[in-house]
Amino acid sequence: MPLNRRKFLKKSAVTGAGVALTGAVAAPAARAAEAATTKEGGEPVKRYALTVMGTTDLHGHVFNWDYFKDAEYTDSAGNAQGLARISTLVNQVRAEKGRRNTMLLDAGDTIQGTPLTYYYAKVDPITAEGGPVHPMAQAMNAIGYDAVALGNHEFNYGIETLRKFEEQCDFPLLGANALDAKTLRPAFPPYFFKTFRVPGLPPVKVAVLGLTNPGIAIWDKAYVQGKLTFPGLEEQAAKWVPKLRSMGADVVVVSAHSGSSGTSSYGDQLPYVENSAALVAQQVPGIDAILVGHAHVEIPELKVTNEKTGKTVVLSEPLAYAERLSLFDFELVFKRGRWVVESVAASVLNSNSVADDPEITRLLKDDHDVVVAYVNQVVGTATETLTTVEARYKDAPIIDLITKVQEDVVKAALAGTEYASLPVLAQASPFSRTSAIPAGDVTIRDLSSLYVYDNTLVAKVMTGAQVRAYLEYSAAYFVQTAAGAPVDVEKLTNAGGRPDYNYDYVSGLTYEIDIAQAAGSRIKNLSYEGAALDDAQEFVFAVNNYRANGGGAFPHVAAATEVWSESTEIRTRIAEWVTQKGTLDPKEFASVGWKLTRDGAPVFP
């Protein structure tokens, strides 16, 4: 469906590859920047207050709208989403503090996550000649972002799409640890400077260092391998922060697409920590504050002591999807001819406390309406309602639909090759607990809500023994529950904090998961075509690219031989399959391949 209008921006003067950027405040201010004078020991002391605002993990949320439900977004906590709300909050802060005393940052994951972002990457792509300007670029330009760190999901649509988005932005995309694989020089601007003028005194210079996630090397291997490399955040921060200080930075803020927990989802596949923001604060001197991203948790304020200087570094992570706006309030004092950070306090504002900014609504309503029409296209008819409500702990037909589509696509792709004779197995995860395909008309949004990620399909060759180990690893998702003990389905899953997307079904086999046993010894009666699985037998394994590249640290799959892959999203393949069939009937794809047991007795008879 073509856009009914086109919007064009002049190429931004602040974009480019691998160059340092500086900028001075040019926007009109609500009030002029000024220094307050106080007295210490009878001597006048000049102070200056600065506020740095931050968002993260916006994931394409412009409006408070759920494209999958075709309704206003709502949740039990009363949260609201979208940059239109954030814009109102930002305007309020600028009015209160004075625009010349504020700056606005983001910590990444911007151009993937909703049908809105998918549409402008794939259906009416920004990369096409004369193509549209990305809605996220339009919104963030209008709001007046100063700098944005690269997130891992920025790479989901390939480097060409990312570079086009970068070109459309009036702010730099920062990634000090996103390096050209050949030259090992930054492929994106590492940092950004902003100068705050203070009448009668030297200006305050704020440096923003952008850091992205090392996991990109695994998660988007198909796009970045041999082109970009992503060393650890601690290493690169230690390299760049002293440079920023030597360049005259009075304040150093890090915008890091990396959580604060110190953990990694990819195990030891990379020598770098996935969630290392707190480690950066602890290990690298010279940082005043860190805007944290990636983990999708709310941290209003976290204080970390730097182990070398003893100074406090303040971290804040606003909730994802534009549900929160972080504020870092800096107090600076002018001492011995220079500005010094005296204190930093962080807090978050809730976007549910304000209405949409009508300017953002005016700017992007047409783009939004085009996508609403797109996702509501009817592509087929379902004979009965299918839901993911019980899919975490029961073999649900709606997940079997995913594996059936993946099996069919891979079988067709390998026809006529040396691998055509191998049986095809497929994995899928219960991504959502609330997805439903209703009886009757089936729309693109129904199918998109089932597969919320932009994953693509890969075919690997694995042995029976490797598949068995894969299933054992997956089965650790369940909390060990003794035979005879009461079963509470709300407490049965997510053992060790493992998310739902890191629990996999595997189709084409039958097996039991005995949750009375310890993790690692749970897979029972594993069979293929009615016979016990032969550990030496080879299978083609249809797997999403996240898992194929090591996401979730499942055993064997990342190292397995790859025999085929494609760039079409699994979500699109599901829509094509349903469109071709016309009718979505579980009799064509549903099977009971696995069940939970305790000492051989079914948990759910």
Solvent accessible surface area in square Angstrom, and as a share of the most:
residue,aa,sasa,rsa
1,M,105,0.47
2,P,105,0.66
3,L,18,0.09
4,N,112,0.57
5,R,72,0.26
6,R,104,0.38
7,K,36,0.15
8,F,140,0.58
9,L,80,0.40
10,K,186,0.79
11,K,147,0.62
12,S,13,0.08
13,A,105,0.81
14,V,41,0.24
15,T,24,0.14
16,G,26,0.25
17,A,62,0.48
18,G,23,0.22
19,V,73,0.42
20,A,52,0.41
21,L,20,0.10
22,T,96,0.56
23,G,26,0.25
24,A,54,0.42
25,V,21,0.12
26,A,96,0.74
27,A,26,0.20
28,P,113,0.71
29,A,34,0.26
30,A,67,0.52
31,R,121,0.44
32,A,65,0.50
33,A,5,0.04
34,E,115,0.52
35,A,25,0.20
36,A,62,0.48
37,T,72,0.42
38,T,55,0.32
39,K,149,0.63
40,E,76,0.34
41,G,87,0.83
42,G,58,0.55
43,E,114,0.51
44,P,86,0.54
45,V,18,0.10
46,K,78,0.33
47,R,46,0.17
48,Y,3,0.01
49,A,56,0.43
50,L,2,0.01
51,T,4,0.02
52,V,0,0.00
53,M,0,0.00
54,G,1,0.01
55,T,0,0.00
56,T,2,0.01
57,D,0,0.00
58,L,0,0.00
59,H,11,0.05
60,G,0,0.00
61,H,24,0.11
62,V,2,0.01
63,F,24,0.10
64,N,14,0.07
65,W,58,0.20
66,D,26,0.13
67,Y,14,0.05
68,F,47,0.20
69,K,125,0.53
70,D,50,0.26
71,A,43,0.34
72,E,107,0.48
73,Y,46,0.18
74,T,106,0.62
75,D,47,0.25
76,S,128,0.83
77,A,77,0.59
78,G,43,0.42
79,N,16,0.08
80,A,5,0.04
81,Q,9,0.04
82,G,0,0.00
83,L,0,0.00
84,A,0,0.00
85,R,41,0.15
86,I,0,0.00
87,S,3,0.02
88,T,26,0.15
89,L,4,0.02
90,V,0,0.00
91,N,70,0.36
92,Q,95,0.42
93,V,6,0.03
94,R,19,0.07
95,A,70,0.54
96,E,112,0.50
97,K,50,0.21
98,G,0,0.00
99,R,76,0.28
100,R,77,0.28
101,N,8,0.04
102,T,3,0.02
103,M,2,0.01
104,L,0,0.00
105,L,0,0.00
106,D,0,0.00
107,A,0,0.00
108,G,0,0.00
109,D,2,0.01
110,T,1,0.00
111,I,1,0.01
112,Q,5,0.02
113,G,24,0.23
114,T,13,0.08
115,P,10,0.06
116,L,4,0.02
117,T,0,0.00
118,Y,18,0.07
119,Y,0,0.00
120,Y,1,0.00
121,A,9,0.07
122,K,72,0.30
123,V,52,0.30
124,D,15,0.08
125,P,35,0.22
126,I,0,0.00
127,T,45,0.26
128,A,44,0.34
129,E,182,0.82
130,G,44,0.42
131,G,11,0.10
132,P,4,0.02
133,V,6,0.04
134,H,1,0.00
135,P,1,0.00
136,M,0,0.00
137,A,0,0.00
138,Q,11,0.05
139,A,0,0.00
140,M,0,0.00
141,N,25,0.13
142,A,54,0.42
143,I,6,0.03
144,G,19,0.18
145,Y,11,0.04
146,D,23,0.12
147,A,1,0.01
148,V,2,0.01
149,A,0,0.00
150,L,1,0.00
151,G,0,0.00
152,N,9,0.05
153,H,41,0.18
154,E,3,0.01
155,F,0,0.00
156,N,28,0.15
157,Y,16,0.06
158,G,6,0.05
159,I,39,0.20
160,E,125,0.56
161,T,11,0.06
162,L,0,0.00
163,R,69,0.25
164,K,62,0.26
165,F,1,0.01
166,E,8,0.04
167,E,65,0.29
168,Q,15,0.07
169,C,0,0.00
170,D,74,0.38
171,F,2,0.01
172,P,1,0.01
173,L,1,0.01
174,L,0,0.00
175,G,0,0.00
176,A,0,0.00
177,N,0,0.00
178,A,0,0.00
179,L,12,0.06
180,D,48,0.25
181,A,34,0.26
182,K,171,0.72
183,T,83,0.49
184,L,107,0.53
185,R,160,0.58
186,P,22,0.14
187,A,10,0.08
188,F,0,0.00
189,P,1,0.00
190,P,4,0.02
191,Y,12,0.04
192,F,13,0.05
193,F,12,0.05
194,K,20,0.08
195,T,22,0.13
196,F,0,0.00
197,R,137,0.50
198,V,6,0.04
199,P,93,0.59
200,G,84,0.81
201,L,41,0.21
202,P,62,0.39
203,P,42,0.26
204,V,0,0.00
205,K,75,0.32
206,V,0,0.00
207,A,0,0.00
208,V,0,0.00
209,L,0,0.00
210,G,0,0.00
211,L,0,0.00
212,T,0,0.00
213,N,0,0.00
214,P,0,0.00
215,G,0,0.00
216,I,0,0.00
217,A,34,0.26
218,I,13,0.06
219,W,18,0.06
220,D,5,0.03
221,K,74,0.31
222,A,96,0.74
223,Y,59,0.22
224,V,2,0.01
225,Q,121,0.54
226,G,49,0.47
227,K,120,0.51
228,L,17,0.08
229,T,47,0.28
230,F,4,0.02
231,P,11,0.07
232,G,3,0.02
233,L,0,0.00
234,E,31,0.14
235,E,94,0.42
236,Q,8,0.04
237,A,0,0.00
238,A,53,0.41
239,K,87,0.37
240,W,27,0.10
241,V,1,0.01
242,P,74,0.46
243,K,86,0.36
244,L,0,0.00
245,R,72,0.26
246,S,96,0.62
247,M,89,0.40
248,G,33,0.32
249,A,3,0.03
250,D,18,0.09
251,V,0,0.00
252,V,0,0.00
253,V,1,0.00
254,V,0,0.00
255,S,1,0.01
256,A,1,0.01
257,H,0,0.00
258,S,0,0.00
259,G,0,0.00
260,S,24,0.16
261,S,77,0.49
262,G,35,0.34
263,T,79,0.46
264,S,41,0.26
265,S,39,0.25
266,Y,0,0.00
267,G,43,0.41
268,D,137,0.71
269,Q,70,0.31
270,L,32,0.16
271,P,115,0.72
272,Y,70,0.27
273,V,40,0.23
274,E,10,0.05
275,N,18,0.09
276,S,0,0.00
277,A,0,0.00
278,A,21,0.16
279,L,46,0.23
280,V,1,0.00
281,A,0,0.00
282,Q,69,0.31
283,Q,63,0.28
284,V,3,0.02
285,P,49,0.31
286,G,30,0.29
287,I,9,0.04
288,D,20,0.10
289,A,0,0.00
290,I,0,0.00
291,L,1,0.01
292,V,1,0.00
293,G,0,0.00
294,H,29,0.13
295,A,40,0.31
296,H,67,0.30
297,V,70,0.40
298,E,65,0.29
299,I,31,0.16
300,P,62,0.39
301,E,70,0.31
302,L,62,0.31
303,K,126,0.53
304,V,21,0.12
305,T,81,0.47
306,N,3,0.01
307,E,112,0.50
308,K,142,0.60
309,T,67,0.39
310,G,51,0.49
311,K,147,0.62
312,T,71,0.41
313,V,3,0.01
314,V,4,0.02
315,L,1,0.00
316,S,0,0.00
317,E,0,0.00
318,P,0,0.00
319,L,36,0.18
320,A,3,0.03
321,Y,72,0.27
322,A,1,0.00
323,E,9,0.04
324,R,25,0.09
325,L,0,0.00
326,S,0,0.00
327,L,15,0.07
328,F,1,0.00
329,D,44,0.23
330,F,1,0.00
331,E,68,0.31
332,L,0,0.00
333,V,2,0.01
334,F,43,0.18
335,K,83,0.35
336,R,228,0.83
337,G,56,0.54
338,R,125,0.46
339,W,3,0.01
340,V,52,0.30
341,V,32,0.18
342,E,80,0.36
343,S,55,0.36
344,V,23,0.13
345,A,56,0.43
346,A,11,0.09
347,S,47,0.30
348,V,32,0.19
349,L,57,0.28
350,N,46,0.23
351,S,0,0.00
352,N,61,0.31
353,S,81,0.52
354,V,21,0.12
355,A,72,0.56
356,D,49,0.25
357,D,17,0.09
358,P,107,0.67
359,E,81,0.36
360,I,1,0.01
361,T,47,0.28
362,R,158,0.58
363,L,34,0.17
364,L,2,0.01
365,K,104,0.44
366,D,48,0.25
367,D,3,0.02
368,H,22,0.10
369,D,60,0.31
370,V,12,0.07
371,V,0,0.00
372,V,31,0.18
373,A,47,0.36
374,Y,30,0.12
375,V,2,0.01
376,N,44,0.23
377,Q,75,0.34
378,V,85,0.49
379,V,28,0.16
380,G,8,0.07
381,T,64,0.37
382,A,4,0.03
383,T,73,0.43
384,E,87,0.39
385,T,78,0.45
386,L,5,0.03
387,T,56,0.32
388,T,2,0.01
389,V,84,0.49
390,E,74,0.33
391,A,0,0.00
392,R,11,0.04
393,Y,15,0.06
394,K,67,0.28
395,D,22,0.12
396,A,10,0.07
397,P,52,0.33
398,I,0,0.00
399,I,1,0.00
400,D,11,0.06
401,L,0,0.00
402,I,0,0.00
403,T,4,0.03
404,K,57,0.24
405,V,1,0.00
406,Q,1,0.01
407,E,24,0.11
408,D,42,0.22
409,V,26,0.15
410,V,0,0.00
411,K,103,0.44
412,A,75,0.58
413,A,37,0.28
414,L,6,0.03
415,A,70,0.54
416,G,85,0.82
417,T,59,0.35
418,E,144,0.64
419,Y,58,0.22
420,A,54,0.42
421,S,100,0.65
422,L,38,0.19
423,P,31,0.20
424,V,15,0.09
425,L,0,0.00
426,A,0,0.00
427,Q,0,0.00
428,A,2,0.02
429,S,1,0.01
430,P,1,0.01
431,F,31,0.13
432,S,22,0.14
433,R,90,0.33
434,T,97,0.57
435,S,5,0.03
436,A,44,0.34
437,I,0,0.00
438,P,56,0.35
439,A,58,0.45
440,G,27,0.26
441,D,89,0.46
442,V,0,0.00
443,T,14,0.08
444,I,24,0.12
445,R,51,0.18
446,D,11,0.06
447,L,1,0.00
448,S,4,0.03
449,S,14,0.09
450,L,3,0.01
451,Y,3,0.01
452,V,37,0.21
453,Y,70,0.27
454,D,16,0.08
455,N,17,0.09
456,T,19,0.11
457,L,1,0.00
458,V,9,0.05
459,A,0,0.00
460,K,9,0.04
461,V,22,0.13
462,M,1,0.00
463,T,40,0.23
464,G,0,0.00
465,A,44,0.34
466,Q,51,0.23
467,V,1,0.00
468,R,81,0.30
469,A,35,0.27
470,Y,0,0.00
471,L,3,0.01
472,E,31,0.14
473,Y,71,0.27
474,S,1,0.01
475,A,0,0.00
476,A,28,0.22
477,Y,0,0.00
478,F,1,0.01
479,V,59,0.34
480,Q,99,0.44
481,T,18,0.10
482,A,64,0.49
483,A,54,0.42
484,G,76,0.73
485,A,33,0.26
486,P,128,0.81
487,V,49,0.28
488,D,69,0.36
489,V,40,0.23
490,E,118,0.53
491,K,149,0.63
492,L,4,0.02
493,T,9,0.05
494,N,44,0.23
495,A,27,0.21
496,G,93,0.90
497,G,65,0.62
498,R,36,0.13
499,P,46,0.29
500,D,19,0.10
501,Y,80,0.30
502,N,10,0.05
503,Y,1,0.00
504,D,1,0.01
505,Y,5,0.02
506,V,4,0.02
507,S,22,0.14
508,G,44,0.43
509,L,5,0.03
510,T,69,0.40
511,Y,7,0.03
512,E,30,0.13
513,I,3,0.02
514,D,5,0.03
515,I,0,0.00
516,A,18,0.14
517,Q,57,0.25
518,A,56,0.44
519,A,59,0.46
520,G,51,0.49
521,S,60,0.38
522,R,5,0.02
523,I,15,0.08
524,K,75,0.32
525,N,111,0.57
526,L,9,0.04
527,S,18,0.12
528,Y,42,0.16
529,E,147,0.66
530,G,80,0.77
531,A,61,0.47
532,A,90,0.70
533,L,11,0.06
534,D,79,0.41
535,D,69,0.36
536,A,81,0.63
537,Q,55,0.24
538,E,84,0.38
539,F,0,0.00
540,V,0,0.00
541,F,1,0.00
542,A,0,0.00
543,V,0,0.00
544,N,3,0.02
545,N,25,0.13
546,Y,44,0.17
547,R,1,0.01
548,A,2,0.01
549,N,22,0.11
550,G,1,0.01
551,G,0,0.00
552,G,4,0.04
553,A,27,0.21
554,F,7,0.03
555,P,38,0.24
556,H,82,0.36
557,V,0,0.00
558,A,34,0.26
559,A,98,0.76
560,A,15,0.12
561,T,85,0.49
562,E,89,0.40
563,V,31,0.18
564,W,55,0.19
565,S,57,0.37
566,E,35,0.16
567,S,68,0.44
568,T,39,0.23
569,E,7,0.03
570,I,1,0.00
571,R,21,0.08
572,T,34,0.20
573,R,64,0.23
574,I,0,0.00
575,A,18,0.14
576,E,79,0.35
577,W,21,0.07
578,V,0,0.00
579,T,75,0.44
580,Q,153,0.68
581,K,90,0.38
582,G,31,0.30
583,T,59,0.34
584,L,0,0.00
585,D,29,0.15
586,P,12,0.08
587,K,181,0.77
588,E,84,0.38
589,F,17,0.07
590,A,40,0.31
591,S,70,0.45
592,V,121,0.70
593,G,13,0.13
594,W,8,0.03
595,K,88,0.37
596,L,4,0.02
597,T,0,0.00
598,R,34,0.12
599,D,96,0.50
600,G,52,0.50
601,A,58,0.45
602,P,59,0.37
603,V,18,0.10
604,F,62,0.26
605,P,157,0.99
